[in-house]
Amino acid sequence: DAGITQSPRHKVTETGTPVTLRCHQTENHRYMYWYRQDPGHGLRLIHYSYGVKDTDKGEVSDGYSVSRSKTEDFLLTLESATSSQTSVYFCAIKGYQGGGAYNEQFFGPGTRLTVL
Amino acid sequence: GNSVTQMEGPVTLSEEAFLTINCTYTATGYPSLFWYVQYPGEGLQLLLKATKADDKGSNKGFEATYRKETTSFHLEKGSVQVSDSAVYFCALSGNQGGKLIFGQGTELSVKP
């Protein structure tokens, strides 16, 4: 198993409160990703990082921010949670392949977030 | 933009039946294609992959062939088991930061 953990694994919060989810890796991989999983939508990319302090938006980034101050940690923050952000959040990591087309990502166990 | 479309589920089969889950894609250039599997309560695991046209990915009895002419990557297994019950996701990567585009997932239930 890839060394990737997520915390917390479950969280219930109220609308309007800030929430931070943490992804931690022990693989020293360059790329890290945050996805959300919703019924009928599969997984959709929220934000990703291609190095320390280097991040970019995915297809559903509104209402989310991220930070990566060190290689092993990638934080996802909901500044003011809304009910539409109730979802299962997955972190993924990927090593640098040096110009090849091989893009295997390894996924964490997920965080189930409920916003009341 | 890039997109992936999977057949809708749930799919219910009897043990030892033949499985096909259809996946088609839209992409510019030459994407890599993947099948991921998610068992209940777990994260996603890579099942198989193909990185160029006509490649066949295979793992645990599952197979999928990268068909550029039909823009498809259908998943097949000759004889499913109860333990194959899971959600299967087709995905592509266009090498833009390694980002994955997923289909909506297909739930498979195999009955004894």
Chai-1 contact restraints between the chains, C-beta under 6 A:
chainA,res_idxA,chainB,res_idxB,connection_type,confidence,min_distance_angstrom,max_distance_angstrom,comment,restraint_id
A,Y31,B,G98,contact,1.0,0.0,6.0,A-B,restraint_1
A,G40,B,Q104,contact,1.0,0.0,6.0,A-B,restraint_2
A,G42,B,F89,contact,1.0,0.0,6.0,A-B,restraint_3
A,G42,B,F102,contact,1.0,0.0,6.0,A-B,restraint_4
A,G42,B,G103,contact,1.0,0.0,6.0,A-B,restraint_5
A,G42,B,Q104,contact,1.0,0.0,6.0,A-B,restraint_6
A,G42,B,G105,contact,1.0,0.0,6.0,A-B,restraint_7
A,L43,B,F102,contact,1.0,0.0,6.0,A-B,restraint_8
A,L45,B,K99,contact,1.0,0.0,6.0,A-B,restraint_9
A,Y50,B,G97,contact,1.0,0.0,6.0,A-B,restraint_10
A,F90,B,G43,contact,1.0,0.0,6.0,A-B,restraint_11
A,K94,B,G98,contact,1.0,0.0,6.0,A-B,restraint_12
A,A101,B,S32,contact,1.0,0.0,6.0,A-B,restraint_13
A,A101,B,T51,contact,1.0,0.0,6.0,A-B,restraint_14
A,Y102,B,T51,contact,1.0,0.0,6.0,A-B,restraint_15
A,N103,B,S32,contact,1.0,0.0,6.0,A-B,restraint_16
A,N103,B,S93,contact,1.0,0.0,6.0,A-B,restraint_17
A,N103,B,G98,contact,1.0,0.0,6.0,A-B,restraint_18
A,E104,B,L46,contact,1.0,0.0,6.0,A-B,restraint_19
A,F107,B,G43,contact,1.0,0.0,6.0,A-B,restraint_20
A,F107,B,L44,contact,1.0,0.0,6.0,A-B,restraint_21
A,G108,B,G43,contact,1.0,0.0,6.0,A-B,restraint_22
A,P109,B,G43,contact,1.0,0.0,6.0,A-B,restraint_23
A,G110,B,G43,contact,1.0,0.0,6.0,A-B,restraint_24
